[in-house]
């Protein structure tokens, strides 16, 4: 049986629209500028039902009204025995982006994408830690298929038989290689979407008018972007997996003695008695007095983050209680909690609450994606056929497991009115409000930068972490990139010593330091200090993310949609309103940087560059590949060893290329959610007549910022 459903933009009454054939379809504007088309029997566990439903309506009302580039009656949905098929028009000059945390591809037109959760990408297909059945278009709209099922998108890659062909003569040249025979000749004029097993579907059409407006609308539909705690924007260092109590304290002392800022120390698997699967019990052998250690670290100004995954070891205190609320397959002999069941969430969070009460500021939630489905031998995770007590199957649970997991953990902190900033290895749709950053065991630097750009299309945060390196160039370029990312983290989980002392893994393990170790330590200190200087600016960028849905880190094409050159640039990105990063990823100290329209300044040298041009620019190891847009008032603060509740930021402001400029900062406790209750100041920095002045409004009884100096750069 085939039921063809064709939609008309105007044929609806009271939110109900009728197909021009036999099937009834509902059309509803679920939020300003977001139209939902619905038909058939909807799955009980959809991303929006689970993670959405709290849109920031007032902010969405402020976005401009947009016209779609096509009529809704051009969208086709078929419900067939196989499942659901959706077709969306695609014009000749249109490019599309998205599908979650895509690592290998940027522009997706002409490709077959399967945004499926996996611990590794595969040949650009779309396998990823954070899949999303959502794409955005340069024509100023987005298409979101609200499903947790494995879904395939043919992004103009295939033609249907009724489509008129541009070249009716076929190929005149005889191909003599398989590469020529099978090369991509995509020229389809539709995005065809295949959702096997679905008996009905919801399709969200998110309007613009520009691509950035689409992304803002999506983030606001999700509830607005997250606002991390101030300390989360500092520096995090993860110690070696087999670290013991004394070695953790030695690391804590090292950073303070060497005056290298550090806010968070992360403990890897060795803190537990059992790790694969997890006991969540402190190892008395390696950490005989862990409470005493946590107190010492707190006194030194450190937050502590603990590694774990969700698979519950037989020795865990919660194993027996959680078994009835777990899937029917084990992972590493561990029970897999069904986080769709309130009972499972309560058992899991109640136990972890004891760790939080001991002083744990967040968790690293590992292996919540899937074992590599590209390999027959990779079988560690639960299979798609797994049955869970809630009624969901393993396939759909894979797609949402990381989101459910981090929500369970985040609920502990929200109950305490405390902001966390956690690490997790899998996410999905409508997770913009969550204070958590994605990471990966993959390690291609250029792909890491591209993933940072792609993450912005779907309200995700990505950390291109640093571990080992092949050369000094490789290490410092990676460190520069991570300094200019949502979370500045060195993940030394298999390194005995800091990688700036020795970035070769084997030599690091043997304690063989580089001849330049002291020099490189100085460079690392300089770069981390630069991160600390940027905290007020980054905090403001995240506040705009929360209020307006503007991604704090985003590809250039979002802000410059008319510059078609930017459609393929995925190795540069914007940070906030006035900064552009162009990380180096090759084994040399220079790279070609393209500047969008306007005048730009080198953050390190103040050299000026004209827009719409390319320049070859050198960046030293102790500098940042960072550029400032003309008209920016950049608030830089004096570096601090760590951020705490009493930190006051001494600001030195730089005004680039104009006599007048302003910058606003959020001034709150930086820790709680009280800013949502109005407990904050609006701080305005205003440049005029050769001076910069600081003004406050609202009268909140707290001062985070004070102005210590300024300069005008022409």
KOLPAMAR-410254 format. One record per residue (C-alpha): residue in three letters; y, z, x. Coordinates in steps of 0.5 Angstrom, whole numbers, plus 2048, in hexadecimal, padded with zeros to 3 digits. Example, Ala and Ser with C-alpha at 12.3 -4.5 7.8 and 13.67 -1.06 7.14 Angstrom:
% KOLPAMAR-410254
ala7F7810819 ser7FE80E81B 
***
This chain:
% KOLPAMAR-410254
unk800800800 unk8077FE803 unk80D8017FF unk8137FD802 unk81A802801 unk8207FE802 unk827802802 unk82E8017FF unk834804801 unk8378047FA unk8318057F5 unk83080C7F4 unk8328127EF unk8338197F1 unk8308187F8 unk82A8147F5 unk82980D7F7 unk8248087F4 unk8218037F8 unk8217FC7F5 unk81A7FC7F4 unk8168017F2 unk8168077F6 unk81C80D7F5 unk81F80F7FC unk8248147FC unk82B813800 unk82F819802 unk83581B806 unk832821809 unk83882380D unk83F81F80F unk83D818811 unk835819811 unk83181580C unk82A81780B unk825812808 unk81F815805 unk819812802 unk811814801 unk80E81B803 unk81281E808 unk80E82280E unk80F82A80D unk81182B814 unk816826816 unk81C82781C unk821828817 unk81E82D812 unk81C831818 unk82283181D unk82882E819 unk82B830812 unk831833815 unk83682E816 unk83D830819 unk84082C812 unk84782E814 unk84782B81A unk843825818 unk849824812 unk84E823818 unk84A81D81B unk84D816819 unk84A812813 unk84580C815 unk843806812 unk83C804814 unk83B7FD818 unk8367FB813 unk8347FC80B unk82F80280A unk82B7FC806 unk82A7F980C unk8257FF80E unk81E7FE80C unk81980480B unk81180280A unk80C807808 unk80580480A unk7FE80780B unk800808812 unk80680C811 unk80E80A811 unk811805814 unk819804814 unk81D7FE816 unk8257FF818 unk8297F981A unk82B7F8821 unk8317F3823 unk8317EE829 unk8367F282D unk8337F982B unk8307FE830 unk82D80482E unk82C80B832 unk828812831 unk82181482F unk82281A832 unk82181C83A unk82081583C unk81F815844 unk81D80E845 unk82180A841 unk82880A83E unk82A80483A unk824803835 unk8257FD832 unk81F7F8833 unk81A7FE834 unk815801831 unk816808831 unk81180E82F unk81581482F unk80F819830 unk80F81F833 unk80B81F83A unk80C823841 unk80D81C844 unk811815843 unk80D80F843 unk80F808844 unk816809840 unk81180A839 unk815810837 unk810816839 unk81581C83A unk81682383A unk81B822835 unk81981D830 unk81E81B82A unk81D816825 unk824814825 unk82880F828 unk83080D828 unk833806828 unk83980382C unk83B801825 unk83C808823 unk83780B81F unk83080F820 unk82980E81D unk82581581D unk81E81581A unk81D81C818 unk81581C81A unk81182081F unk80C81B81F unk80B816825 unk80F810823 unk81080A826 unk817806827 unk8177FE828 unk81E7FE82A unk8207F6829 unk8197F582D unk8157F1828 unk8177EC823 unk8147EC81C unk8117E5819 unk8177E4814 unk81C7E581A unk81F7DE81C unk81E7DC823 unk8237DB828 unk81F7D682C unk81A7D2828 unk8187CE82E unk8157D3831 unk8147D4839 unk8157CD83D unk8137D0843 unk80C7D2844 unk80B7D9847 unk8077DA84D unk8077E184E unk8057E7849 unk80C7EA84A unk80F7E4847 unk80A7E3842 unk80B7EA83F unk8137EC841 unk8177EF83C unk81A7EA838 unk81C7EE832 unk8217EB82D unk81F7EE826 unk8257F0822 unk8227F781F unk8207FE821 unk8197FE81E unk81680581D unk80F80781D unk80D80E81A unk80580E819 unk802813814 unk809815811 unk809814809 unk810814809 unk81681580D unk81D81780E unk822813812 unk829816813 unk82F811815 unk834814819 unk83B810819 unk84081081E unk84580C81F unk84480C826 unk83D80E82A unk84081582C unk842816825 unk83B815823 unk83881A828 unk83E81F826 unk83B81F81F unk834820821 unk836826825 unk83A82981F unk83482781A unk83082B81F unk83583181E unk83982F824 unk83883082C unk836836830 unk83A83B833 unk83783E839 unk83984583C unk83E844842 unk839846847 unk834841845 unk83983C848 unk83983F84E unk83383E853 unk82B83F852 unk826840858 unk81F840856 unk81A84485B unk81484285E unk80E842859 unk80A84885D unk81084C85E unk80F85385E unk81485985D unk81785A864 unk818852865 unk81C85285E unk820857861 unk821854868 unk82384E864 unk828852860 unk82B855866 unk82B84E86A unk83084B865 unk835851865 unk83585286C unk83684A86E unk83B84A868 unk838844864 unk83984585D unk833846859 unk833849851 unk82B848850 unk825849853 unk81F846850 unk818849851 unk812844851 unk80B84584F unk80984A853 unk80D850850 unk80785084B unk80085384B unk7FD84C848 unk801845848 unk7FD83F846 unk7FC842840 unk802847840 unk80184F83F unk80885083F unk806857843 unk80A859849 unk80585984F unk80585F852 unk80285D859 unk80885885A unk80E85C856 unk80C863857 unk812866854 unk815860850 unk81A86484C unk81D867852 unk81E860855 unk82185E84F unk82686384F unk827862857 unk82985A855 unk82D85C84F unk831861854 unk83285B858 unk835856853 unk82E852851 unk82B85084B unk82484F84B unk820849848 unk818849847 unk813843847 unk80E843842 unk80B83E83D unk80883F836 unk80183F837 unk7FE847836 unk7F984983B unk7F384D839 unk7F685383C unk7FD853839 unk7FF859835 unk80085482F unk7FA84F830 unk7F685382A unk7FC853825 unk7FE84C826 unk7F7849826 unk7F784881E unk7FE84481F unk7FC83F824 unk7F9838825 unk7F1837825 unk7F283582C unk7F3839832 unk7F8837838 unk7F583A83F unk7F183F83B unk7F8841837 unk7F9841830 unk7FE83C82D unk803840829 unk80583C822 unk80C83D822 unk80D83B81B unk80A841819 unk80F847819 unk80984C81B unk808848821 unk810848823 unk81084F821 unk80A851826 unk80D84D82B unk81484F82B unk81385682A unk80F857830 unk814853834 unk819857831 unk81785D836 unk81885883C unk81F857839 unk82085E839 unk81E85F840 unk82485B842 unk821853842 unk82784F840 unk82284883F unk81C84583F unk81983E842 unk81583B83D unk810837841 unk80B83283F unk80D832838 unk80C82A838 unk806827839 unk80182583E unk80281E841 unk7FF81983B unk7FF814840 unk7F9817844 unk7F2818842 unk7F181E846 unk7F8821844 unk7F582683E unk7F882D83F unk7FC82D838 unk7FA82D831 unk7F782782E unk7FB823828 unk7F5825824 unk7F682C825 unk7F783081E unk7FC83581D unk7FC83B818 unk803838815 unk7FF831813 unk80382D819 unk7FE82981D unk7FF829825 unk802822825 unk808825821 unk80882B824 unk80982882B unk80F825829 unk81282B827 unk80F83182B unk814832830 unk81A83282B unk816837827 unk81483B82D unk81B83C830 unk81E83D829 unk819843829 unk81B84682F unk82384582E unk822849828 unk82184F82C unk82884E82F unk82B84C829 unk829852825 unk82C85682B unk83385282A unk832850831 unk832848834 unk82C846838 unk82C84083D unk82483E83D unk820839840 unk81B83583C unk81782F83E unk81782C837 unk81C82B831 unk81D82682B unk822825826 unk828829823 unk82782E829 unk82F82D82B unk830834829 unk82B83782E unk82D83B834 unk828837839 unk82783283E unk82182D83F unk81E82C846 unk818828849 unk81382884E unk81582084F unk819820855 unk81D819856 unk82481A857 unk827814854 unk82381584E unk82581C84D unk82C81984D unk82A814848 unk82781A844 unk82D81E844 unk831818841 unk82C81783C unk82B81E83A unk83281E837 unk830819831 unk82C81E82E unk82F82582F unk82B827835 unk82C82A83B unk829828842 unk82882B849 unk82782784F unk82482C853 unk82482D85A unk81D82E85E unk81B82B865 unk81E825868 unk81D81F86C unk82381F870 unk82A823871 unk82D81D86D unk82781E867 unk828826867 unk830826867 unk830820862 unk82B82485D unk82F82A85E unk83682785C unk833824856 unk83082B854 unk83782E855 unk83A829850 unk83582A84B unk83482F845 unk830833849 unk831834851 unk82A836853 unk826836859 unk81E836857 unk81B83985D unk81483B85A unk810838860 unk81583A865 unk81584086A unk81C83F86C unk82383C869 unk82283486A unk82983486D unk825837873 unk81F833873 unk81E82D86E unk81782B870 unk81282F86C unk80D830871 unk812832877 unk816837872 unk80F83A870 unk80E83B878 unk81583E879 unk81783887D unk81F83887C unk82383187D unk827831883 unk82D83087F unk82B83687A unk83183A87B unk83683487A unk832832874 unk832839871 unk83A839872 unk83A83286E unk835835868 unk83A83B868 unk840836867 unk83D832862 unk83A83885E unk84183B85E unk84483485B unk83F835855 unk84283C854 unk84983A855 unk84883584F unk84583A84A unk84B83B846 unk84C833845 unk844833843 unk84583983E unk84A83583B unk84682E83B unk841832838 unk845835832 unk84782E830 unk84082D830 unk83F83382B unk846831827 unk84682A827 unk83F827829 unk84182482F unk83C824835 unk83F82783B unk83B82383F unk83A81B83D unk83A81483F unk840810840 unk83F80B83A unk840811835 unk848812837 unk84980A839 unk845806834 unk849800835 unk84780083C unk8417FC83C unk8407FD843 unk83E804842 unk83880283D unk833802843 unk836807847 unk83280E847 unk83381084E unk83A81384C unk83C818847 unk84281C844 unk843823844 unk84782683F unk84E82283E unk851821845 unk84B82084A unk84681B84C unk84081C850 unk83D816854 unk83781A858 unk83481685E unk82D81585E unk82B811864 unk82A81386B unk83281186D unk83881586C unk83C810868 unk83B80C862 unk83E80785D unk84280B858 unk845807851 unk84B80A84E unk84D809847 unk854807845 unk85980B847 unk85B80F84E unk856813851 unk856818857 unk85181B85C unk85082285B unk84F823862 unk85481F865 unk85981D860 unk859816861 unk85A81285B unk85680C858 unk858807853 unk85480684D unk84F80084B unk84E800852 unk848801857 unk84980585E unk844807863 unk84580F864 unk843814869 unk84181B868 unk83F82086D unk83A82586C unk83F82B86B unk843826865 unk84182585E unk84181D85C unk84681F856 unk84C81B854 unk85281E84F unk85581A84A unk85D81984A unk86081E845 unk85B823847 unk85D82A848 unk85782D84B unk85683584B unk853837852 unk85183E853 unk850842859 unk84884385A unk845849858 unk83E84C85B unk83C84C854 unk83F84C84D unk83E853849 unk841856843 unk847858847 unk84985284B unk85084F84B unk85184884D unk857847851 unk859840850 unk85C83A854 unk85E834850 unk85E82D853 unk86282884F unk861821850 unk86681B850 unk86A81E84A unk870823849 unk86D826843 unk866827841 unk86382D83D unk85C83083D unk859835838 unk85483A83A unk84F83F836 unk850846838 unk84B84B835 unk846850838 unk84184A83A unk83B84D838 unk83B84E830 unk83B84A82A unk84284E828 unk84684882A unk843845823 unk84684B820 unk84D849823 unk84D84E828 unk85084A82E unk857848830 unk859840831 unk85C840838 unk86083A839 unk862837840 unk86983383F unk86C82F845 unk87382D844 unk87982D849 unk87582E84F unk87283484D unk86B836849 unk86C83C844 unk866840841 unk867842839 unk862846835 unk86184682D unk85D84A828 unk85F85182C unk85785282E unk857858832 unk854855838 unk85685183E unk85284D842 unk857848845 unk85D849849 unk86184484D unk862844854 unk86583D856 unk865836855 unk86782F858 unk869828856 unk865823859 unk86881C858 
***
